[in-house]
């Protein structure tokens, strides 16, 4: 019924928890395909130990090529019509697969499902919730008419394999934002929605965020808007390569907009260090975020941590235990 795809690269510190969270799902009819992306630590040894204990686990070892390439390898090997993606340092709550499968069966015209997710400390403590993605077809349609991408966090994605394969999967040329670009293409086939509760715990640690990633996300986001607007208007969009040549580093406006986008990077870094109790560093990054774009940080602090909805979701026993 479900193929869970988990690419892994040098995550020996966290991958046991990630695997256990999938094996302990409330439904048992699935396969877990773990693609070791050329790890140089003990990741592959841990994976193989689990595979010897549970026949649902299939291990594929490949030379290091990055998340996009490793995930595509796992998808090609998948036996079932639904794909669920999982990161090797995140944790799925026990009901994740069951709730997404029920949603898919109740609404077969929906292309894929994501969910909200929680940020957690590297030690596993849950800290805040990310309320992200369209929860209704009306919201999805509004976003698409506006030329926007219906963002769904990749490690919560539950999608039809047929459509994933039809679109050719992840495109490595988009580097660290290949998931965002894929979501945009999948959305051309029909609605992508999220279940409005956190079904995945996203582990924050200093190594999983960089300013280069943020800039890449900003550039790809700008390109996706142009590409989708061209699609709405009925004419071909320029290639990504042509877009980069035109907009990358040269104009002062591009540099300014790129600088403004760095507010989100400093905000996330502040959260990482705050959650790790390195408060001086955390407030330094938060100050930079506020200085660059004062309208960015405050609404997110409210939405993720202080709002009634955030407090209610964070009290969910499945994520707070």
C-alpha positions as CSV (number, residue, x, y, z in Angstrom):
1,X,0.0,0.0,0.0
2,X,2.7,2.5,1.1
3,X,6.4,2.8,0.3
4,X,8.3,5.0,2.8
5,X,11.4,6.6,1.2
6,X,14.2,7.7,3.6
7,X,17.4,9.0,2.1
8,X,20.3,9.0,4.6
9,X,23.7,10.6,4.6
10,X,25.9,10.6,7.7
11,X,23.0,10.7,10.2
12,X,24.2,7.9,12.6
13,X,23.4,10.1,15.5
14,X,19.7,10.4,14.7
15,X,18.7,7.7,12.2
16,X,17.7,5.1,14.8
17,X,15.0,7.4,16.1
18,X,13.8,8.1,12.6
19,X,13.6,4.4,11.7
20,X,11.9,3.5,14.9
21,X,9.3,6.2,14.3
22,X,8.3,4.6,11.0
23,X,8.4,1.0,12.3
24,X,6.1,2.0,15.2
25,X,3.4,3.5,13.0
26,X,-0.2,2.5,13.9
27,X,-0.5,0.8,10.5
28,X,1.9,-2.0,9.6
29,X,1.3,-2.6,5.9
30,X,4.2,-0.6,4.3
31,X,7.8,-1.0,3.1
32,X,10.6,1.3,4.3
33,X,13.2,1.9,1.6
34,X,16.4,3.5,3.1
35,X,18.8,4.8,0.5
36,X,22.3,5.3,2.0
37,X,23.8,8.1,0.0
38,X,27.4,7.2,0.4
39,X,27.7,7.7,4.2
40,X,31.1,7.7,5.7
41,X,30.0,7.2,9.4
42,X,28.1,4.3,10.9
43,X,24.8,5.1,9.2
44,X,24.8,2.1,6.8
45,X,25.7,-0.3,9.7
46,X,22.8,0.9,11.7
47,X,20.5,0.6,8.7
48,X,21.6,-3.0,8.0
49,X,21.1,-4.0,11.6
50,X,17.5,-2.9,11.4
51,X,17.0,-4.6,8.0
52,X,18.1,-7.9,9.5
53,X,15.4,-7.5,12.2
54,X,12.5,-6.3,10.1
55,X,11.6,-7.6,6.6
56,X,9.8,-4.4,5.7
57,X,13.1,-2.6,5.5
58,X,14.9,-2.6,2.2
59,X,18.4,-1.1,2.0
60,X,19.9,0.5,-1.1
61,X,23.5,1.8,-1.1
62,X,24.6,4.4,-3.7
63,X,27.5,6.7,-4.3
64,X,27.0,10.2,-2.7
65,X,24.9,12.4,-5.0
66,X,22.6,14.3,-2.6
67,X,19.1,14.1,-1.4
68,X,17.4,14.5,-4.8
69,X,19.3,11.7,-6.5
70,X,19.1,9.3,-3.5
71,X,15.4,9.8,-3.2
72,X,14.8,9.2,-6.9
73,X,16.6,5.9,-6.5
74,X,14.3,4.9,-3.6
75,X,11.2,5.8,-5.5
76,X,12.2,3.8,-8.6
77,X,12.5,0.7,-6.3
78,X,9.1,1.4,-4.6
79,X,6.5,-1.4,-4.9
80,X,3.4,0.4,-3.8
81,X,1.2,3.2,-5.3
82,X,1.6,5.7,-2.5
83,X,4.9,7.3,-1.5
84,X,5.6,8.7,2.0
85,X,8.9,10.7,2.4
86,X,10.9,10.7,5.6
87,X,14.1,12.4,6.6
88,X,16.7,10.4,8.5
89,X,16.9,12.9,11.3
90,X,13.2,13.6,11.8
91,X,10.6,11.7,13.7
92,X,7.1,10.7,12.4
93,X,4.3,10.7,15.0
94,X,2.8,7.2,15.3
95,X,-0.4,8.1,13.5
96,X,1.2,9.8,10.5
97,X,0.8,7.1,7.8
98,X,-2.7,6.1,9.0
99,X,-4.0,9.6,8.9
100,X,-2.5,10.4,5.5
101,X,-3.8,7.1,4.0
102,X,-7.3,7.7,5.4
103,X,-7.3,11.2,3.9
104,X,-6.0,9.8,0.5
105,X,-8.7,7.1,0.4
106,X,-11.5,9.6,1.4
107,X,-10.4,12.1,-1.3
108,X,-8.9,10.1,-4.2
109,X,-8.7,13.2,-6.5
110,X,-6.2,14.8,-4.2
111,X,-2.7,14.4,-5.6
112,X,-0.8,14.4,-2.3
113,X,-1.0,15.2,1.4
114,X,1.4,16.9,3.8
115,X,0.9,18.1,7.4
116,X,2.0,20.7,9.8
117,X,5.2,19.9,11.7
118,X,6.9,20.7,14.9
119,X,10.4,22.0,15.5
120,X,12.4,20.0,18.0
121,X,15.8,20.4,19.7
122,X,18.6,18.0,18.6
123,X,18.0,16.2,21.9
124,X,14.3,15.6,20.9
125,X,12.4,18.1,22.9
126,X,9.5,19.6,21.0
127,X,9.5,23.4,21.0
128,X,7.2,25.1,18.4
129,X,4.9,24.3,15.6
130,X,5.0,25.2,11.9
131,X,1.6,26.0,10.5
132,X,2.3,25.7,6.8
133,X,0.5,24.7,3.7
134,X,-3.1,24.8,2.2
135,X,-5.7,22.9,4.2
136,X,-8.6,23.1,1.7
137,X,-9.0,22.9,-2.1
138,X,-10.2,26.5,-2.1
139,X,-7.0,27.7,-0.4
140,X,-5.0,25.6,-2.8
141,X,-6.8,27.1,-5.8
142,X,-6.4,30.6,-4.6
143,X,-2.6,30.1,-4.2
144,X,-2.3,28.7,-7.7
145,X,-4.4,31.5,-9.3
146,X,-2.1,34.0,-7.5
147,X,0.9,32.3,-9.1
148,X,2.2,30.9,-5.7
149,X,3.6,27.5,-4.8
150,X,1.4,25.6,-2.3
151,X,4.4,24.8,0.0
152,X,4.4,21.4,1.6
153,X,7.3,20.3,3.8
154,X,9.0,17.4,1.9
155,X,9.4,15.1,5.0
156,X,5.6,15.2,5.5
157,X,4.7,14.5,1.8
158,X,2.4,11.6,0.9
159,X,1.9,11.4,-2.8
160,X,0.9,9.1,-5.7
161,X,3.9,7.3,-7.1
162,X,2.3,7.5,-10.6
163,X,2.4,11.3,-10.7
164,X,5.8,11.5,-9.0
165,X,7.2,9.3,-11.8
166,X,5.3,11.1,-14.5
167,X,7.0,14.4,-13.4
168,X,10.4,12.7,-13.4
169,X,11.0,13.1,-9.6
170,X,13.5,15.5,-8.1
171,X,15.7,17.5,-10.4
172,X,19.2,17.6,-8.9
173,X,20.0,20.9,-10.6
174,X,17.8,22.7,-8.1
175,X,20.2,21.6,-5.4
176,X,18.9,22.1,-1.8
177,X,15.5,23.3,-3.0
178,X,14.7,20.4,-5.4
179,X,11.7,19.6,-3.1
180,X,10.2,23.0,-3.5
181,X,10.5,22.9,-7.2
182,X,8.9,19.4,-7.4
183,X,5.9,20.5,-5.3
184,X,5.3,23.2,-7.9
185,X,5.2,20.6,-10.7
186,X,3.1,18.1,-8.7
187,X,0.6,20.8,-8.1
188,X,-0.1,21.0,-11.8
189,X,-1.8,17.6,-11.6
190,X,-4.3,18.6,-8.8
191,X,-4.6,19.8,-5.2
192,X,-1.8,19.2,-2.7
193,X,-3.2,19.7,0.8
194,X,-1.9,19.4,4.4
195,X,-3.6,17.8,7.4
196,X,-3.8,20.6,9.9
197,X,-1.9,19.0,12.7
198,X,1.8,18.2,13.2
199,X,2.6,14.6,12.1
200,X,6.3,15.1,11.9
201,X,8.9,16.4,14.2
202,X,11.7,18.4,12.4
203,X,15.0,18.3,14.1
204,X,16.8,21.6,14.2
205,X,20.5,21.7,14.7
206,X,23.2,24.2,13.4
207,X,24.3,22.0,10.5
208,X,20.9,21.8,8.8
209,X,20.6,25.4,7.9
210,X,22.8,27.7,5.9
211,X,22.6,31.2,4.4
212,X,23.4,29.7,1.0
213,X,20.4,27.4,1.3
214,X,18.2,30.4,2.1
215,X,19.5,32.3,-0.9
216,X,19.0,29.3,-3.1
217,X,15.4,29.0,-1.8
218,X,14.8,32.6,-2.5
219,X,16.1,32.4,-6.1
220,X,14.2,29.2,-6.9
221,X,11.1,30.7,-5.4
222,X,11.3,33.7,-7.7
223,X,11.8,31.5,-10.7
224,X,8.8,29.3,-9.8
225,X,6.6,32.4,-9.6
226,X,7.7,33.5,-13.1
227,X,7.3,29.9,-14.4
228,X,3.8,29.5,-13.0
229,X,2.7,32.9,-14.1
230,X,3.9,32.0,-17.6
231,X,1.9,28.8,-17.4
232,X,-1.2,30.7,-16.3
233,X,-0.8,33.1,-19.2
234,X,-0.3,30.3,-21.7
235,X,3.2,30.9,-22.9
236,X,6.5,29.1,-22.4
237,X,8.6,30.1,-19.4
238,X,12.3,30.8,-19.7
239,X,14.6,28.1,-18.5
240,X,16.1,28.1,-15.0
241,X,19.5,28.6,-16.4
242,X,18.4,31.7,-18.4
243,X,16.7,33.1,-15.2
244,X,19.9,32.7,-13.2
245,X,22.0,34.5,-15.8
246,X,19.6,37.4,-15.8
247,X,18.9,37.8,-12.1
248,X,21.7,36.2,-10.0
249,X,24.2,38.5,-8.6
250,X,24.4,41.7,-10.6
251,X,21.6,44.2,-10.2
252,X,21.3,46.2,-7.0
253,X,17.6,45.3,-6.8
254,X,18.4,41.6,-6.8
255,X,21.0,42.1,-4.2
256,X,18.7,44.1,-2.0
257,X,15.8,41.6,-2.3
258,X,18.3,38.8,-1.6
259,X,19.5,40.7,1.5
260,X,16.0,41.2,2.7
261,X,15.3,37.4,2.4
262,X,18.3,36.7,4.7
263,X,16.0,37.8,7.6
264,X,14.4,34.4,7.4
265,X,17.8,32.7,7.6
266,X,18.8,34.7,10.7
267,X,15.4,34.0,12.3
268,X,15.8,30.3,11.9
269,X,19.4,30.4,13.2
270,X,18.1,32.3,16.2
271,X,15.6,29.5,16.8
272,X,18.2,26.8,16.5
273,X,20.5,28.4,19.0
274,X,17.6,29.4,21.3
275,X,16.4,25.7,21.4
276,X,20.0,24.7,22.2
277,X,20.0,27.2,25.1
278,X,22.8,29.3,23.5
279,X,20.9,32.4,24.3
280,X,23.5,35.1,23.5
281,X,24.0,33.7,20.0
282,X,20.3,33.3,19.6
283,X,19.4,36.9,20.5
284,X,22.2,38.1,18.2
285,X,20.7,36.3,15.3
286,X,17.2,37.4,16.2
287,X,18.4,41.0,16.4
288,X,19.8,40.7,12.9
289,X,16.5,39.3,11.6
290,X,14.6,42.2,13.1
291,X,17.0,44.8,11.8
292,X,16.9,43.5,8.3
293,X,13.1,43.0,8.1
294,X,11.3,43.9,11.4
295,X,7.9,42.7,9.9
296,X,9.2,39.1,9.4
297,X,10.1,37.7,12.9
298,X,7.2,38.9,15.1
299,X,4.3,37.3,13.2
300,X,6.2,34.0,13.1
301,X,7.0,34.0,16.8
302,X,3.2,34.4,17.4
303,X,2.1,31.8,14.9
304,X,4.7,29.1,15.8
305,X,4.8,29.5,19.5
306,X,2.4,31.9,21.2
307,X,-0.9,31.8,19.3
308,X,-3.9,29.7,20.7
309,X,-3.6,27.3,17.7
310,X,0.1,26.7,18.3
311,X,-0.3,26.1,22.0
312,X,-3.2,23.7,21.3
313,X,-1.2,21.7,18.8
314,X,1.9,21.6,20.9
315,X,-0.2,19.9,23.7
316,X,-0.9,16.9,21.5
317,X,0.3,13.9,23.5
318,X,1.7,12.3,20.3
319,X,4.3,15.0,19.9
320,X,5.0,16.1,23.5
321,X,5.9,12.7,24.9
